[in-house]
Amino acid sequence: MKKVIIIGAGLAGSYLATQLPQNYDITIITKASAQDSNSMLAQGGIAASLDPGDNPASHEADTLAAGQHRNKVAAVDQLVHEGPKLIQTLIKQGMPFDHQANGALDFGLEGAHSHHRILHAKGDRTGLALTTFVQSQIEHVHWQENTTAVELLVKNGTCYGVRVRHDPTGTFKTLTADAVVLATGGLGNLFPLTTNDATITGDGIAIAARAGAKMADMAFMQFHPTLLSLHGKCFGLISEAVRGAGAILVDENNTPIMAAVPKKDLAPRDVVARHLTWWRAAGHQTFLDISAIPDFPKRFPGITANLDRHHVPFRTTNRIPIQPGAHFMMGGVQADLAAQTSIKRLFAIGEVACNGVHGANRLASNSLLDCLVSAEEATKVIAALEPAVTPALPQDPTTIVPPKLPSLADLRQAAWHNLGVERTKAQLHDFHTWLAQFNYRDLVPTQLSPKDFTIANLCLCAELIDTAALKEPKSIGAHYIKEVAHESTAS
Ligand SMILES: Cc1cc2nc3c(=O)[nH]c(=O)nc-3n(C[C@H](O)[C@H](O)[C@H](O)COP(=O)(O)OP(=O)(O)OC[C@H]3O[C@@H](n4cnc5c(N)ncnc54)[C@H](O)[C@@H]3O)c2cc1C
């Protein structure tokens, strides 16, 4: 019986579990509960050219324009053609996407899309609805919740399994398999202001990097323009769909911030995030003015509940205080169109992977679609694998290596300052030097506390972003170097 280990219970990992043949021995390992993931938090929706007036070519053109044509065209092609088919199947299986009063599917609009093509569910709770629906279709899977993958077991360029920590007891276990699939999401928690779930700490990228896997496009971190911002802290996302529905960005004097920029409030995310950053650096406060959306609580029930939870008086002011924050990693573990990484029997799907589909900047609502498509493609290659013959695997060193690591708060502040919305070459060099004083590369994961394991992983992710950013000769998409003239991304 073929054995597959899936690491991560977001949409990518969960969908893969539904697509693999039922006679496989499938285990999903996940760090917290099956409900803890970025997928569950996704608000706006999932892009698919299913409206009669839309087509895959238009979706492809928008994806390539947002990605500054750094995308791998074949990956975009696969996304826009295969994605709609998978969504149609989900709809047939009963996935409850929102419909208009006349019964037709309700397509929303988001930044840099030239067509209304964003399917959503339960208003702004698409991720919750979709991931829960997909998880309800999973059968015959061994769930290992509260279990963290800490190390990939690789010998001669082939992955044979994974070392995991059962978090409640702190005990380690070795699991072997014919295929190991990374579905661990991105690394938003490297930054102090982020939309990401607390479990999203770059683990998959770090364990793959330690095992020698190739990385790609790590310079490209997407900062979402509109996080709910109160007293310098962020409390979740205000979806781009809110601007799609007519909200505009203003300062404390009601000056429209994006008025003079092509595509205005629906310009690509990097453009909007930078304008907000400049505006704030000039001493302004930044808000979303929602007066053009009279039925806001009905259209955005999830966001409304979050605003009410934090006592934001948006019903009287028509304003939501916002600021940019870390959202999505375009780069990650290099994978081909079938999710195969540079290590045999190791696959990467969803946000942890970089198959080139997003280029230098992800188009809104393309990531949930990529979770489905990359998982679906991986199933074909996994099915064709011969059974693995597991060799004697290397043992962990017995010599204790004491960690020398920064505090999480210091690392996050340094990452925000040096790897954030705007970068300078000098800062990137300084940050490299700062990281070099720590020994995160030499540590043995099974010797680390959960907290140190997280910090070591985030240090490694920060180094990968920094090194990749230094290698990018010019500003492009989400990677913006202040000294270098920027290619306009707002066209
Ligand atoms: C607030 C928010 C809103 C968003 N809105 C949208 C949207 O509207 N449309 C869209 O397309 N995209 C959206 N995105 C992006 C999208 O949600 C993610 O890119 C996508 O859900 C990633 O799915 P995934 O399955 O790859 O990873 P995730 O859903 O992040 O799941 C990763 C899983 O891996 C687990 N894990 C991590 N490390 C380990 C480890 N070491 N061991 C075991 N388990 C581990 C995590 O706990 C989690 O279960 C949004 C993101 C956020 C944060």
The ligand as an ORCA input file, in Angstrom:
! r2SCAN-3c Opt
* xyz 0 1
  C      -6.124     36.605      6.117
  C      -5.836     35.984      4.780
  C      -6.736     36.157      3.732
  C      -6.481     35.585      2.486
  N      -7.410     35.708      1.487
  C      -7.216     35.043      0.327
  C      -8.226     35.023     -0.678
  O      -9.300     35.603     -0.512
  N      -7.983     34.327     -1.820
  C      -6.813     33.660     -2.040
  O      -6.646     33.046     -3.102
  N      -5.844     33.650     -1.091
  C      -6.026     34.316      0.074
  N      -5.057     34.279      1.034
  C      -3.873     33.435      0.807
  C      -4.274     31.979      0.977
  O      -5.181     31.865      2.028
  C      -3.068     31.106      1.240
  O      -2.042     31.359      0.324
  C      -3.453     29.635      1.120
  O      -4.589     29.382      1.909
  C      -2.307     28.751      1.533
  O      -2.800     27.448      1.644
  P      -1.818     26.266      2.006
  O      -2.656     25.051      2.108
  O      -0.668     26.276      1.102
  O      -1.246     26.690      3.450
  P      -2.030     27.071      4.781
  O      -3.469     27.195      4.568
  O      -1.314     28.222      5.360
  O      -1.816     25.771      5.678
  C      -0.546     25.384      6.129
  C      -0.725     24.264      7.139
  O       0.522     23.730      7.520
  C       0.598     23.622      8.937
  N       2.010     23.635      9.308
  C       2.913     24.645      9.182
  N       4.119     24.239      9.597
  C       3.998     22.946      9.985
  C       4.897     21.982     10.509
  N       6.186     22.241     10.736
  N       4.414     20.752     10.814
  C       3.095     20.452     10.625
  N       2.216     21.330     10.122
  C       2.655     22.556      9.803
  C      -0.218     24.807      9.396
  O      -0.599     24.729     10.743
  C      -1.392     24.722      8.426
  O      -2.298     23.733      8.815
  C      -5.287     34.852      2.287
  C      -4.376     34.702      3.329
  C      -4.649     35.248      4.581
  C      -3.664     35.057      5.680
*
